[in-house]
Amino acid sequence: MLLHIISRGKIERSPEAELTDRYMKRISWPTRMTELPDRGGSLPEGAANAITVVLDERGKPLSSMDFALKLEAWRDTGRRETRFLIGAADGHDQRLREGADLLLSFGPATWPHLLVRAMLVEQLFRASSNLAN
């Protein structure tokens, strides 16, 4: 299953970019990172049976193991892609949140979107490692 991170804003050269790259290289599953402008631009085409996960502070917090088990279940039911949407500073619009398969939260705090990328990629690495034993 493809893990596709779609994020608003350009990460460019920064400590967050280095951390994100470090974990992206360690994930054993196929991964893709797509950057969109802060405003405008459309989401890339996804697989017909893709899962959409919207990162939002109002979403559901999951433990690392619960997150891994959710990915495993999606993979094992034949899902070809899981898309993780990271918004810009103003978050996501209501329509996008309502259409998500999962609203995922890293806690009630609002995190900088560049840091959220690193946090998400680390959790994806941890999940894929846990599932591989």
Backbone as JSON, one array per atom type, in Angstrom:
{
  "sequence": "MLLHIISRGKIERSPEAELTDRYMKRISWPTRMTELPDRGGSLPEGAANAITVVLDERGKPLSSMDFALKLEAWRDTGRRETRFLIGAADGHDQRLREGADLLLSFGPATWPHLLVRAMLVEQLFRASSNLAN",
  "N": [[0.85, -1.17, 0.0], [0.55, 2.19, -0.84], [1.84, 4.93, 0.88], [0.87, 8.1, 1.0], [1.73, 11.32, 1.42], [0.3, 14.39, 1.55], [0.81, 17.68, 1.55], [0.34, 21.04, 2.58], [2.24, 23.9, 1.7], [5.74, 24.65, 1.32], [8.55, 22.8, 2.27], [11.29, 23.1, 1.98], [14.8, 23.79, 2.7], [15.57, 22.92, 5.89], [15.65, 22.25, 9.45], [13.39, 20.67, 9.99], [12.89, 19.57, 7.48], [15.16, 17.96, 7.14], [14.8, 16.09, 9.2], [12.35, 14.95, 8.4], [13.11, 13.85, 5.9], [15.0, 11.98, 6.79], [13.41, 10.07, 8.17], [11.63, 9.35, 6.11], [13.28, 7.89, 4.38], [13.64, 5.62, 5.83], [11.29, 4.22, 5.98], [9.71, 1.23, 5.16], [7.62, 0.69, 3.44], [6.11, 1.65, 0.27], [6.34, 5.1, -0.37], [5.22, 8.48, -0.85], [5.65, 11.96, -1.28], [3.82, 14.85, -1.62], [3.76, 18.23, -2.31], [1.72, 21.04, -1.89], [0.66, 24.39, -2.8], [0.29, 26.96, -0.23], [-2.27, 28.04, -0.43], [-4.96, 27.33, -2.67], [-4.5, 25.31, -5.65], [-4.97, 21.89, -6.51], [-5.9, 18.72, -5.11], [-3.91, 15.84, -5.79], [-4.72, 13.21, -8.13], [-6.04, 10.2, -6.83], [-5.86, 6.71, -5.9], [-8.64, 4.61, -6.74], [-9.74, 3.27, -4.56], [-8.73, 4.58, -2.33], [-7.75, 5.48, 1.0], [-8.51, 8.25, 3.0], [-6.88, 10.3, 5.19], [-7.17, 12.9, 7.33], [-5.22, 15.23, 8.91], [-5.87, 16.8, 11.9], [-6.45, 18.92, 14.63], [-8.8, 18.47, 15.98], [-9.34, 15.87, 15.59], [-9.14, 12.26, 16.03], [-7.09, 11.01, 18.54], [-4.53, 8.59, 18.31], [-2.82, 5.78, 19.65], [0.58, 4.75, 18.99], [0.65, 2.01, 18.36], [-2.08, 1.46, 17.86], [-2.42, 3.07, 15.6], [-0.68, 1.76, 13.82], [-2.03, -0.72, 13.63], [-4.38, 0.1, 12.39], [-3.41, 0.94, 9.88], [-2.46, -1.54, 9.02], [-4.88, -3.0, 8.83], [-6.2, -1.58, 6.78], [-4.39, -2.03, 4.67], [-4.54, -4.84, 4.5], [-7.11, -5.23, 3.63], [-7.01, -4.67, 1.02], [-6.62, -2.04, 0.22], [-5.17, 0.39, -1.86], [-3.87, 2.75, -1.5], [-3.07, 5.1, 1.03], [-3.87, 8.26, 1.91], [-2.51, 11.06, 3.41], [-3.45, 14.06, 4.63], [-2.15, 17.17, 5.2], [-2.75, 20.28, 6.44], [-2.43, 23.86, 5.8], [-1.55, 26.8, 7.73], [-4.12, 27.65, 8.45], [-5.56, 25.32, 8.58], [-7.89, 22.75, 7.49], [-10.69, 22.82, 5.2], [-14.18, 22.51, 6.03], [-15.61, 20.73, 4.38], [-13.63, 18.98, 3.41], [-12.77, 17.8, 5.81], [-15.15, 16.48, 6.54], [-15.35, 14.57, 4.52], [-13.37, 12.78, 5.03], [-11.88, 9.58, 5.77], [-10.71, 9.17, 8.17], [-10.16, 11.37, 10.82], [-7.3, 12.47, 12.12], [-5.48, 13.15, 15.02], [-2.69, 14.7, 16.58], [-2.91, 15.41, 19.15], [-4.52, 17.98, 21.19], [-3.3, 20.43, 20.78], [-2.29, 23.01, 18.49], [-0.14, 22.35, 15.92], [2.83, 23.38, 14.16], [2.68, 23.15, 10.63], [4.93, 22.16, 9.25], [6.33, 20.8, 11.21], [4.45, 18.86, 11.81], [4.62, 17.24, 9.57], [7.1, 15.92, 9.99], [6.47, 14.59, 12.38], [4.37, 12.91, 11.54], [5.65, 11.32, 9.57], [7.54, 10.03, 11.15], [5.81, 8.49, 12.74], [4.71, 6.88, 10.76], [6.99, 5.46, 9.98], [7.49, 4.13, 12.42], [5.13, 2.59, 12.63], [5.27, 0.95, 10.3], [7.59, -0.44, 10.92], [6.86, -1.75, 13.31], [4.86, -3.44, 12.3], [6.34, -5.07, 10.7], [7.69, -6.49, 12.52]],
  "CA": [[0.0, 0.0, 0.0], [1.28, 3.44, -0.93], [1.61, 5.96, 1.9], [1.0, 9.34, 0.24], [1.6, 12.5, 2.28], [-0.03, 15.56, 0.75], [0.96, 18.73, 2.54], [0.35, 22.45, 2.15], [3.46, 24.63, 2.02], [7.03, 24.09, 0.9], [9.4, 22.57, 3.44], [12.62, 23.61, 1.62], [15.91, 23.33, 3.55], [15.3, 23.28, 7.28], [15.78, 21.08, 10.34], [12.21, 19.82, 9.81], [13.09, 18.84, 6.23], [16.16, 16.92, 7.38], [14.17, 15.05, 10.01], [11.37, 14.29, 7.54], [13.86, 13.02, 4.94], [15.62, 10.86, 7.51], [12.4, 9.03, 8.42], [11.09, 8.87, 4.82], [14.2, 6.89, 3.85], [13.61, 4.42, 6.67], [9.99, 3.54, 5.87], [9.85, 0.1, 4.24], [6.5, 0.69, 2.5], [6.23, 2.71, -0.73], [5.87, 6.4, 0.12], [5.3, 9.63, -1.76], [5.36, 13.25, -0.66], [3.36, 15.86, -2.56], [3.59, 19.55, -1.7], [0.79, 21.96, -2.55], [0.82, 25.75, -2.27], [-0.5, 27.23, 0.98], [-3.67, 28.25, -0.86], [-5.2, 26.94, -4.05], [-3.97, 24.02, -6.06], [-5.92, 20.8, -6.26], [-5.33, 17.46, -4.64], [-3.6, 14.93, -6.9], [-5.58, 12.04, -8.3], [-5.69, 9.08, -5.96], [-6.41, 5.41, -6.27], [-10.1, 4.55, -6.58], [-10.11, 2.79, -3.22], [-7.79, 5.19, -1.37], [-8.16, 5.95, 2.32], [-8.11, 9.64, 3.22], [-6.67, 10.66, 6.59], [-6.94, 14.34, 7.47], [-4.64, 15.58, 10.21], [-6.65, 17.91, 12.43], [-6.38, 18.87, 16.1], [-10.1, 18.0, 16.49], [-9.48, 14.48, 15.21], [-8.99, 11.19, 17.02], [-5.7, 10.64, 18.85], [-4.29, 7.14, 18.32], [-1.5, 5.35, 20.09], [1.4, 4.27, 17.87], [0.22, 0.65, 18.0], [-3.41, 1.54, 17.22], [-2.18, 3.62, 14.28], [-0.11, 0.66, 13.02], [-3.08, -1.7, 13.37], [-5.3, 0.69, 11.41], [-2.73, 0.81, 8.58], [-2.45, -2.96, 8.67], [-6.23, -3.38, 8.41], [-6.44, -1.01, 5.45], [-3.55, -2.77, 3.72], [-5.0, -6.22, 4.36], [-8.4, -5.26, 2.93], [-6.77, -4.38, -0.38], [-6.51, -0.61, -0.11], [-3.94, 0.6, -2.62], [-3.22, 4.01, -1.11], [-3.58, 5.89, 2.15], [-3.47, 9.65, 1.7], [-2.47, 11.84, 4.65], [-3.55, 15.45, 4.25], [-1.68, 18.13, 6.2], [-3.18, 21.61, 6.0], [-1.6, 25.03, 6.06], [-1.76, 27.4, 9.04], [-5.55, 27.76, 8.76], [-6.17, 23.99, 8.63], [-8.65, 22.22, 6.36], [-12.08, 23.27, 5.17], [-15.14, 21.58, 6.62], [-15.95, 19.71, 3.4], [-12.55, 18.0, 3.39], [-12.84, 17.04, 7.07], [-16.33, 15.6, 6.52], [-15.15, 13.5, 3.57], [-12.22, 11.94, 5.42], [-12.11, 8.28, 6.41], [-10.23, 9.32, 9.54], [-9.57, 12.63, 11.28], [-6.24, 12.05, 13.02], [-4.93, 14.23, 15.82], [-1.5, 14.51, 17.41], [-3.22, 16.09, 20.4], [-5.37, 19.16, 21.02], [-2.52, 21.61, 20.44], [-2.06, 23.28, 17.07], [1.28, 22.17, 15.62], [3.25, 23.93, 12.87], [2.49, 22.1, 9.62], [6.21, 21.55, 8.9], [6.63, 19.85, 12.27], [3.5, 17.75, 11.67], [5.18, 16.3, 8.57], [8.11, 15.09, 10.65], [5.79, 13.73, 13.35], [3.64, 11.89, 10.8], [6.59, 10.4, 8.94], [8.1, 9.2, 12.22], [4.79, 7.52, 13.12], [4.62, 5.92, 9.66], [8.15, 4.59, 10.14], [7.26, 3.28, 13.6], [4.06, 1.65, 12.3], [5.75, -0.06, 9.35], [8.57, -1.25, 11.65], [6.11, -2.62, 14.22], [4.15, -4.46, 11.53], [7.36, -5.99, 10.16], [8.28, -7.12, 13.71]],
  "C": [[0.9, 1.24, 0.0], [0.86, 4.37, 0.21], [1.9, 7.3, 1.23], [0.71, 10.53, 1.16], [1.41, 13.7, 1.37], [-0.1, 16.74, 1.72], [0.94, 20.1, 1.89], [1.67, 23.08, 2.58], [4.71, 23.89, 1.59], [7.92, 23.96, 2.13], [10.81, 23.11, 3.23], [13.7, 23.07, 2.55], [15.67, 23.84, 4.97], [15.56, 22.05, 8.15], [14.59, 20.12, 10.2], [12.34, 18.97, 8.54], [14.08, 17.7, 6.41], [15.56, 15.76, 8.18], [13.16, 14.26, 9.18], [12.07, 13.36, 6.55], [14.46, 11.79, 5.6], [14.61, 9.73, 7.73], [11.8, 8.5, 7.12], [11.96, 7.76, 4.26], [14.13, 5.57, 4.62], [12.31, 3.64, 6.58], [10.1, 2.44, 4.81], [8.72, 0.04, 3.21], [6.73, 1.77, 1.45], [5.63, 4.01, -0.18], [6.03, 7.46, -0.96], [4.95, 10.88, -0.97], [4.98, 14.22, -1.77], [3.17, 17.16, -1.8], [2.65, 20.38, -2.56], [1.06, 23.37, -2.03], [-0.04, 25.94, -1.02], [-1.97, 27.41, 0.68], [-3.79, 27.85, -2.32], [-4.56, 25.6, -4.37], [-4.96, 22.92, -5.72], [-5.18, 19.55, -5.82], [-5.01, 16.57, -5.84], [-4.6, 13.79, -6.95], [-5.1, 10.93, -7.38], [-6.27, 7.8, -6.49], [-7.91, 5.39, -5.98], [-10.51, 4.13, -5.19], [-9.17, 3.34, -2.15], [-8.5, 5.55, -0.07], [-7.68, 7.39, 2.44], [-8.06, 9.91, 4.71], [-6.34, 12.14, 6.62], [-6.38, 14.59, 8.86], [-5.27, 16.86, 10.71], [-6.65, 17.8, 13.95], [-7.7, 18.43, 16.73], [-10.33, 16.53, 16.19], [-9.27, 13.52, 16.37], [-7.5, 10.94, 17.28], [-5.59, 9.11, 18.9], [-2.92, 6.86, 18.9], [-0.73, 4.87, 18.86], [0.96, 2.88, 17.43], [-1.15, 0.67, 17.34], [-3.3, 2.1, 15.81], [-1.63, 2.53, 13.35], [-1.19, -0.37, 12.67], [-4.1, -1.2, 12.36], [-4.7, 0.6, 10.01], [-2.73, -0.64, 8.1], [-3.81, -3.42, 8.16], [-6.55, -2.84, 7.03], [-5.66, -1.76, 4.39], [-4.12, -4.15, 3.43], [-6.38, -6.33, 3.72], [-8.25, -4.79, 1.49], [-6.72, -2.91, -0.75], [-5.16, -0.37, -0.77], [-3.18, 1.83, -2.17], [-3.89, 4.56, 0.13], [-2.99, 7.27, 1.98], [-3.58, 10.4, 3.02], [-2.42, 13.3, 4.26], [-3.17, 16.35, 5.42], [-2.0, 19.52, 5.67], [-2.13, 22.68, 6.27], [-1.98, 25.59, 7.43], [-3.23, 27.47, 9.43], [-6.28, 26.42, 8.71], [-6.9, 23.61, 7.36], [-10.06, 22.79, 6.38], [-13.0, 22.14, 5.66], [-15.47, 20.43, 5.66], [-14.9, 18.6, 3.35], [-12.55, 17.15, 4.66], [-13.99, 16.05, 7.05], [-16.15, 14.42, 5.58], [-14.04, 12.53, 3.93], [-12.69, 10.59, 5.98], [-11.69, 8.32, 7.87], [-9.73, 10.74, 9.73], [-8.58, 12.22, 12.36], [-5.66, 13.26, 13.72], [-3.65, 13.79, 16.51], [-1.67, 15.28, 18.71], [-4.0, 17.37, 20.14], [-4.61, 20.43, 20.66], [-2.47, 21.78, 18.92], [-0.57, 23.23, 16.83], [1.61, 22.85, 14.31], [3.21, 22.83, 11.81], [3.81, 21.46, 9.19], [6.63, 20.52, 9.95], [5.69, 18.64, 12.2], [4.0, 16.75, 10.64], [6.18, 15.36, 9.22], [7.45, 14.12, 11.63], [5.05, 12.59, 12.64], [4.59, 10.86, 10.2], [7.24, 9.49, 9.98], [7.09, 8.13, 12.64], [4.59, 6.47, 12.02], [5.8, 4.95, 9.7], [7.94, 3.61, 11.3], [6.22, 2.21, 13.29], [4.58, 0.55, 11.37], [6.79, -0.98, 10.01], [7.87, -2.22, 12.58], [5.43, -3.76, 13.46], [5.12, -5.48, 10.92], [8.04, -6.79, 11.27], [9.72, -6.69, 13.88]]
}
